[in-house]
């Protein structure tokens, strides 16, 4: 009766899991990984059915029961792995998930080969199956602990029954086969009651799946625990392989088989102990596993968003230097730090700080510490430098600048392969060890911060250069006007002795001085109005052309002006327009021989006032007009010219809403068209 009850337990568990399989295929396929859940429930159904039938008929080999059990463990381990899909660090679980699956597959292959085809020695198959079952059970329990402990609080209610049900399956297997290893045989009591445990697990799983109304739980993986579990899995797998190799040696070794097996196992244990006790190899393994199996300590998307957000805060009144310092300190978790930047002399000075006063020290450009940073571009852990300076290739604790007192980590800010600054962070309240991920992130963040700081410095320098350029341009304009006025005054002085008693000369002198004084007065007025909007007075263009031509009567050839009917009116600054036309006429006189001709005419075309200035001078080619004519400070007159006449003509017309057009041919002459929007027509 008791035996029938045990058989019924396995068959009942098979029925329950069959029902779960149907539910997984229909109702819950959208809530969990449908294939993983179906695989787990179907494989468990088949395994329980095999055991139940075997106990009833006794015709099924124990090896096939072991194989079915390992397949079931693989299926549930795969399902647990599917819970990590979409989590912050899903690939970190691969060490356990796929390591356990591979171990199970190897055990299954060895068991099947030993039972069916005789590829492996018969003694190896039971050993492989039992060892595989123990390792799979341990892996499953570790994985479930990770799922539950690292899940969100809001999801633990649903996970409680799920983890308890699957843990029951793995725990009873671990108990069963661990006892078998110690006792040398499988305990019948544990084997029999396992059917009831599996049936209860089915009920718990059904409860868990019924409670789950949303997507799979969000899980966060603990790197330390998973890494330790991975190390255990690797070492365990190594020992299993060594044990299997020992069994093979023992099987084929005959007289010396036992001794050879003992020696092999002893050597394997010694190798494992050396690996565990060696810091070098342990750290190498840790870095390798972390780099190639884990996504990283950081959520790099969030870290990068926080970095850029700190650097580009629009509402913050903090200068960029303070924001840059805080951005690096956020990564390190430090509360205080100092930003040092390279000055034009090459020395480094503290330009900003966060939560601490900036030191007054100056670090010389040839400082040994700066030279090391420039050569290596490394992140420097000052604590590590003080304890083990050999890691830093010649850099000694005495080389640390005095201004770094109280510092913990030095982050170089690299731009164009040169250190343009560095940030010295103080230790956080909870100091931690920095690993390769911290160094990689800090190095990348340092590059980004350096680019922002250098761009800010370049922008400031550009603004200063623009101010100097504006000042230089203003000075050039002043010199240009003063030069013209001085030329008129010089001409008066040169002719004074000869014509000073001529009344007409005296009248001309008075007019010239009056014109010069008016020009100087206009220059001063324009300087006073430089920061305000330009004047928009009504200008009679015909009268402005006559005023400009009168200022050019001393030159040759004299302009031939046709001002029209004096009814053409535009809006702008009359003095600037007169000066622009004067520049155009003066340039035409300089380019035209004395027997040449300069014609000035005024017309109205399509609502625009068009002033045409044509000469028969030496002309210009298209390349000169395109590249040099309107370029400021580019003169063809050598030291005597300022190179701003044509530029000033164009700028004046643009301020009035107009434009300048030029047509020229070498040795044939040049024509300027000064176009201005028409304001009104009538007598001034």
Rosetta blueprint (number, residue, H / E / L):
1 X L
2 X H
3 X H
4 X H
5 X H
6 X H
7 X H
8 X H
9 X H
10 X H
11 X H
12 X H
13 X H
14 X H
15 X H
16 X H
17 X H
18 X H
19 X H
20 X H
21 X H
22 X H
23 X H
24 X H
25 X H
26 X H
27 X L
28 X L
29 X L
30 X L
31 X L
32 X L
33 X L
34 X H
35 X H
36 X H
37 X H
38 X H
39 X H
40 X H
41 X H
42 X H
43 X H
44 X H
45 X H
46 X H
47 X H
48 X H
49 X H
50 X H
51 X H
52 X H
53 X H
54 X H
55 X H
56 X H
57 X H
58 X L
59 X L
60 X L
61 X L
62 X H
63 X H
64 X H
65 X H
66 X H
67 X H
68 X H
69 X H
70 X H
71 X H
72 X H
73 X H
74 X H
75 X H
76 X H
77 X H
78 X H
79 X H
80 X H
81 X H
82 X H
83 X L
84 X L
85 X L
86 X L
87 X L
88 X L
89 X L
90 X H
91 X H
92 X H
93 X H
94 X H
95 X H
96 X H
97 X H
98 X H
99 X H
100 X H
101 X H
102 X H
103 X H
104 X H
105 X H
106 X H
107 X H
108 X H
109 X H
110 X H
111 X H
112 X H
113 X H
114 X H
115 X H
116 X H
117 X H
118 X L
119 X L
120 X L
121 X L
122 X H
123 X H
124 X H
125 X H
126 X H
127 X H
128 X H
129 X H
130 X H
131 X H
132 X H
133 X H
134 X H
135 X H
136 X H
137 X H
138 X H
139 X H
140 X H
141 X H
142 X H
143 X H
144 X H
145 X H
146 X H
147 X H
148 X H
149 X H
150 X L
151 X E
152 X L
153 X H
154 X H
155 X H
156 X H
157 X H
158 X H
159 X H
160 X H
161 X H
162 X H
163 X H
164 X H
165 X H
166 X H
167 X H
168 X H
169 X H
170 X H
171 X H
172 X H
173 X H
174 X H
175 X H
176 X H
177 X H
178 X H
179 X H
180 X H
181 X H
182 X H
183 X H
184 X L
185 X L
186 X L
187 X L
188 X H
189 X H
190 X H
191 X H
192 X H
193 X H
194 X H
195 X H
196 X H
197 X H
198 X H
199 X H
200 X H
201 X H
202 X H
203 X H
204 X H
205 X H
206 X H
207 X H
208 X H
209 X H
210 X H
211 X H
212 X L
213 X L
214 X L
215 X L
216 X L
217 X L
218 X L
219 X E
220 X L
221 X L
222 X L
223 X H
224 X H
225 X H
226 X H
227 X H
228 X H
229 X H
230 X H
231 X H
232 X H
233 X H
234 X H
235 X H
236 X H
237 X H
238 X H
239 X H
240 X H
241 X H
242 X H
243 X H
244 X H
245 X H
246 X H
247 X H
248 X H
249 X H
250 X H
251 X H
252 X H
253 X H
254 X H
255 X H
256 X H
257 X H
258 X H
259 X H
260 X H
261 X H
262 X H
263 X H
264 X H
265 X H
266 X H
267 X H
268 X H
269 X H
270 X H
271 X H
272 X H
273 X H
274 X H
275 X H
276 X H
277 X H
278 X L
279 X H
280 X H
281 X H
282 X H
283 X H
284 X H
285 X H
286 X H
287 X H
288 X H
289 X H
290 X H
291 X H
292 X H
293 X H
294 X L
295 X L
296 X L
297 X L
298 X L
299 X L
300 X H
301 X H
302 X H
303 X H
304 X H
305 X H
306 X H
307 X H
308 X H
309 X H
310 X H
311 X H
312 X L
313 X L
314 X L
315 X L
316 X L
317 X L
318 X L
319 X L
320 X H
321 X H
322 X H
323 X H
324 X H
325 X H
326 X H
327 X H
328 X H
329 X H
330 X H
331 X H
332 X H
333 X L
334 X L
335 X L
336 X L
337 X E
338 X E
339 X E
340 X E
341 X E
342 X E
343 X L
344 X L
345 X L
346 X L
347 X L
348 X E
349 X E
350 X E
351 X E
352 X E
353 X E
354 X E
355 X L
356 X L
357 X L
358 X L
359 X L
360 X L
361 X L
362 X E
363 X E
364 X L
365 X L
366 X L
367 X L
368 X H
369 X H
370 X H
371 X H
372 X H
373 X H
374 X H
375 X H
376 X H
377 X L
378 X L
379 X L
380 X E
381 X E
382 X H
383 X H
384 X H
385 X H
386 X H
387 X H
388 X L
389 X H
390 X H
391 X H
392 X H
393 X L
394 X L
395 X L
396 X L
397 X H
398 X H
399 X H
400 X L
401 X L
402 X H
403 X H
404 X H
405 X L
406 X L
407 X E
408 X E
409 X E
410 X E
411 X E
412 X E
413 X E
414 X E
415 X E
416 X L
417 X L
418 X E
419 X E
420 X E
421 X E
422 X E
423 X E
424 X E
425 X E
426 X E
427 X L
428 X L
429 X L
430 X L
431 X L
432 X L
433 X L
434 X L
435 X L
436 X H
437 X H
438 X H
439 X H
440 X H
441 X H
442 X H
443 X H
444 X H
445 X H
446 X H
447 X H
448 X H
449 X H
450 X H
451 X H
452 X H
453 X H
454 X H
455 X H
456 X H
457 X H
458 X H
459 X H
460 X H
461 X H
462 X H
463 X H
464 X H
465 X H
466 X H
467 X H
468 X H
469 X H
470 X H
471 X H
472 X H
473 X H
474 X H
475 X H
476 X H
477 X H
478 X H
479 X H
480 X H
481 X H
482 X H
483 X H
484 X H
485 X H
486 X H
487 X H
488 X H
489 X H
490 X H
491 X H
492 X H
493 X H
494 X H
495 X H
496 X H
497 X H
498 X H
499 X H
500 X L
501 X L
502 X L
503 X H
504 X H
505 X H
506 X H
507 X H
508 X H
509 X H
510 X H
511 X H
512 X H
513 X H
514 X H
515 X H
516 X H
517 X H
518 X H
519 X H
520 X H
521 X H
522 X H
523 X H
524 X H
525 X H
526 X H
527 X H
528 X H
529 X L
530 X L
531 X L
532 X L
533 X L
534 X L
535 X L
536 X L
537 X E
538 X E
539 X E
540 X E
541 X H
542 X H
543 X H
544 X H
545 X H
546 X H
547 X H
548 X H
549 X H
550 X H
551 X L
552 X L
553 X L
554 X L
555 X L
556 X L
557 X L
558 X L
559 X L
560 X E
561 X E
562 X E
563 X L
564 X L
565 X L
566 X L
567 X L
568 X E
569 X E
570 X E
571 X E
572 X E
573 X L
574 X H
575 X H
576 X H
577 X H
578 X H
579 X H
580 X H
581 X H
582 X H
583 X H
584 X H
585 X H
586 X H
587 X H
588 X H
589 X H
590 X H
591 X H
592 X L
593 X L
594 X L
595 X L
596 X L
597 X L
598 X E
599 X E
600 X E
601 X E
602 X E
603 X E
604 X E
605 X E
606 X L
607 X L
608 X E
609 X E
610 X E
611 X E
612 X E
613 X E
614 X E
615 X E
616 X L
617 X L
618 X L
619 X L
620 X L
621 X L
622 X H
623 X H
624 X H
625 X H
626 X H
627 X H
628 X L
629 X L
630 X L
631 X L
632 X L
633 X L
634 X L
635 X L
636 X L
637 X L
638 X H
639 X H
640 X H
641 X L
642 X L
643 X L
644 X L
645 X H
646 X H
647 X H
648 X H
649 X H
650 X H
651 X H
652 X H
653 X H
654 X H
655 X H
656 X L
657 X L
658 X L
659 X E
660 X E
661 X E
662 X E
663 X E
664 X E
665 X E
666 X L
667 X L
668 X L
669 X E
670 X E
671 X E
672 X E
673 X E
674 X E
675 X E
676 X E
677 X E
678 X L
679 X L
680 X E
681 X E
682 X L
683 X L
684 X L
